[in-house]
Amino acid sequence: MKVLVDTSVWSLALRRKEQTEIAQKLADLINASLIVIIGPVRQELLSGISNKDTFLKLKSNLAVFDDLLITTHDYETAAEFHNLCRKHGIQGSHTDFLICAVAHNNNLLIYTTDKDFEGFAQYLPIRLL
């Protein structure tokens, strides 16, 4: 099953020099061609990099992954998910709910270290890796 990787996982894996369990699992998913990325995650990863060479290297490395097309239905589902969670007192970012919606609508697992997703999973039909 394909896996939509959240920014939190990419960031941890890319920041650390030593191999962590998270980075190894990401590498295994990449080697098995199971990775899915969406434009907003790509944007978050590339944002805030002040060194031009570092930016260009990461941009080049990420270029091997095509963005999964985000549809109007995904945005509508994300809004529904936001409203449902908010009704239950759970807050999240627009990107987080978009990740949930895209994963749900495309039958994907979500790989994240962000504990907010555990709260979302109490009310949303998402599956975490």
C-alpha positions as CSV (number, residue, x, y, z in Angstrom):
1,M,0.0,0.0,0.0
2,K,1.3,3.5,-0.9
3,V,2.2,5.9,1.9
4,L,1.7,9.7,2.0
5,V,4.7,11.0,4.0
6,D,4.1,14.0,6.2
7,T,6.6,16.9,6.4
8,S,7.5,15.9,10.0
9,V,9.0,12.6,8.8
10,W,10.9,14.1,5.8
11,S,12.3,16.9,8.1
12,L,13.6,14.4,10.7
13,A,15.1,12.2,8.1
14,L,16.8,15.0,6.2
15,R,18.1,16.9,9.2
16,R,19.9,14.0,10.9
17,K,23.3,12.9,10.0
18,E,22.9,9.5,11.8
19,Q,20.4,6.9,10.6
20,T,17.3,6.9,12.8
21,E,14.5,4.4,12.8
22,I,12.3,7.0,11.1
23,A,14.9,7.7,8.4
24,Q,15.4,4.0,7.8
25,K,11.7,3.3,7.4
26,L,11.4,6.3,5.0
27,A,14.4,4.9,3.0
28,D,12.7,1.4,2.9
29,L,9.5,3.0,1.6
30,I,11.4,4.9,-1.0
31,N,13.3,1.8,-2.1
32,A,10.0,-0.1,-2.4
33,S,8.5,2.8,-4.5
34,L,5.7,3.3,-2.0
35,I,6.1,7.0,-1.4
36,V,3.5,9.6,-2.3
37,I,4.0,13.3,-1.9
38,I,1.7,16.3,-2.4
39,G,2.6,19.8,-3.4
40,P,1.9,21.4,0.1
41,V,4.3,19.0,1.7
42,R,6.9,19.7,-0.9
43,Q,6.4,23.5,-0.3
44,E,6.7,23.0,3.5
45,L,10.0,21.1,3.0
46,L,11.5,23.7,0.7
47,S,10.3,26.7,2.7
48,G,12.7,28.4,5.1
49,I,15.9,27.1,3.5
50,S,18.1,30.2,3.4
51,N,21.1,28.6,1.7
52,K,20.5,28.5,-2.1
53,D,22.7,25.5,-2.7
54,T,20.9,23.5,0.0
55,F,17.6,24.6,-1.4
56,L,18.6,23.5,-4.9
57,K,19.9,20.1,-3.7
58,L,16.8,19.3,-1.8
59,K,14.6,20.5,-4.7
60,S,16.6,18.2,-7.0
61,N,16.3,15.2,-4.6
62,L,12.6,15.7,-4.2
63,A,12.1,16.0,-8.0
64,V,12.2,12.2,-8.3
65,F,8.8,12.1,-6.6
66,D,5.8,13.3,-8.7
67,D,3.1,15.2,-6.8
68,L,-0.2,13.4,-6.4
69,L,-2.9,15.5,-8.0
70,I,-5.1,17.2,-5.4
71,T,-8.7,17.5,-6.5
72,T,-11.6,19.7,-5.6
73,H,-13.0,16.6,-3.8
74,D,-9.9,16.5,-1.7
75,Y,-10.2,20.1,-0.6
76,E,-13.9,19.6,0.2
77,T,-13.1,16.5,2.2
78,A,-10.4,18.4,4.0
79,A,-12.9,21.1,5.0
80,E,-15.4,18.4,6.2
81,F,-12.6,16.7,8.2
82,H,-11.6,20.1,9.7
83,N,-15.2,20.8,10.7
84,L,-15.7,17.4,12.2
85,C,-12.6,17.5,14.3
86,R,-13.2,21.1,15.4
87,K,-16.7,20.0,16.6
88,H,-14.9,17.6,18.8
89,G,-12.4,20.2,20.1
90,I,-9.5,19.0,17.9
91,Q,-7.5,21.6,16.0
92,G,-5.2,21.1,13.1
93,S,-3.6,22.9,10.2
94,H,-5.2,23.1,6.7
95,T,-2.3,21.1,5.4
96,D,-2.8,18.4,8.0
97,F,-6.4,18.0,7.1
98,L,-5.5,18.0,3.4
99,I,-3.1,15.2,4.0
100,C,-5.9,13.3,5.8
101,A,-8.3,13.9,3.0
102,V,-5.9,13.0,0.2
103,A,-4.9,9.8,2.1
104,H,-8.5,8.8,2.7
105,N,-9.7,9.6,-0.9
106,N,-6.7,7.7,-2.4
107,N,-6.5,4.7,0.0
108,L,-3.1,5.7,1.4
109,L,-1.5,5.3,4.7
110,I,-0.1,8.4,6.4
111,Y,3.5,8.3,7.8
112,T,3.9,11.1,10.4
113,T,5.6,11.8,13.7
114,D,3.0,14.6,14.4
115,K,0.9,13.4,17.4
116,D,-2.0,15.6,16.1
117,F,-2.8,12.8,13.6
118,E,-3.5,10.4,16.5
119,G,-6.2,12.8,17.6
120,F,-7.6,13.1,14.0
121,A,-7.7,9.3,13.7
122,Q,-10.2,9.2,16.6
123,Y,-12.8,10.9,14.3
124,L,-11.5,10.5,10.7
125,P,-11.3,7.5,8.5
126,I,-7.5,7.6,8.2
127,R,-4.9,5.0,8.7
128,L,-1.5,5.8,10.2
129,L,1.6,3.8,9.4
